[in-house]
Amino acid sequence: IIGPYQPRVIIRSKTIGNKLNTEVEDNGIGMTKEQLEKVFIPFFTTKASVDKGTGIGLSRMKQLLVSNKGAIEMTSTYREGTTITLTLPLATEEQIKTSREKVVKTEEEKGGSS
């Protein structure tokens, strides 16, 4: 290794068909194969202290993504870094229109009740 460690996080987003893929890559310590296999299990943590995390963040994120027809994948190499890929479906024009109509209706109801 030449010079001191320089932390790095790279974020990439792109659309693939009707989905949005976002990658978050770092050059941190990474994970072993064994850790990577358990990373989405609720309450699994690599932290030495409970003050630093509960181990529910990634499992909860996976639940939220899957419930919205998305996905999360993770690759990692110990002592090299980790890449997390988040995938979510893009809203259709009809979904956007319906959502806007709901917002307008809600705003009108709020204005009418004052």
SULKA-V529369 format. One record per residue. N is the residue number from 0. PSI is psi in radians with two decimals (none if undefined). D_LAST is the distance of its C-alpha to the last C-alpha in Angstrom with 2 decimals. Layout:
n	psi	d_last
N	PSI	D_LAST
N	PSI	D_LAST
//
This chain:
n	psi	d_last
0	2.30	65.55
1	2.14	65.65
2	3.09	63.59
3	2.78	60.67
4	2.33	58.00
5	1.81	55.19
6	2.52	51.99
7	2.36	50.48
8	2.24	47.41
9	2.29	47.15
10	2.23	44.11
11	2.41	44.66
12	2.49	42.32
13	2.67	43.35
14	2.44	42.46
15	1.85	45.05
16	-2.16	44.44
17	0.48	40.94
18	2.64	40.64
19	2.17	39.83
20	2.25	42.42
21	2.18	41.90
22	2.38	44.89
23	2.05	44.91
24	2.40	48.47
25	2.94	49.89
26	0.62	53.36
27	-2.78	52.93
28	-0.38	55.26
29	-3.01	54.37
30	2.70	55.02
31	2.91	58.04
32	-0.71	58.30
33	-0.74	57.90
34	-0.76	54.68
35	-0.65	53.26
36	-0.41	53.98
37	-0.06	51.87
38	-0.46	48.99
39	0.08	46.43
40	2.22	47.50
41	2.38	44.87
42	0.07	45.91
43	2.30	48.74
44	2.62	49.01
45	-0.02	51.71
46	2.46	50.45
47	-0.32	52.90
48	2.46	50.24
49	-0.31	47.17
50	-0.26	45.46
51	0.10	45.48
52	2.74	43.78
53	-0.24	43.44
54	0.29	44.56
55	-0.18	41.45
56	-0.92	39.89
57	-0.63	41.99
58	-0.68	42.11
59	-0.72	38.30
60	-0.74	38.03
61	-0.75	40.50
62	-0.81	38.57
63	-0.76	35.34
64	-0.80	37.27
65	-0.69	39.22
66	-0.31	36.19
67	0.44	34.81
68	0.56	38.21
69	-2.93	39.34
70	2.81	42.24
71	2.36	43.56
72	2.64	47.20
73	2.35	49.07
74	2.58	52.51
75	2.53	54.17
76	2.15	57.57
77	2.30	58.55
78	0.22	59.15
79	-0.69	57.78
80	-3.11	54.06
81	2.54	51.38
82	2.21	49.41
83	2.30	46.25
84	2.11	45.14
85	2.32	41.63
86	2.25	41.13
87	2.51	37.91
88	2.53	37.50
89	2.58	35.75
90	2.51	32.79
91	2.88	33.82
92	-0.70	32.33
93	-0.72	30.90
94	-0.69	29.24
95	-0.78	27.70
96	-0.82	26.43
97	-0.74	24.96
98	-0.76	23.29
99	-0.71	21.74
100	-0.67	20.50
101	-0.72	18.82
102	-0.81	17.10
103	-0.79	15.89
104	-0.78	14.71
105	-0.76	12.83
106	-0.69	11.18
107	-0.72	10.32
108	-0.70	8.93
109	-0.73	6.67
110	-0.58	5.67
111	-0.38	5.68
112	-0.04	3.81
113	none	0.00
//
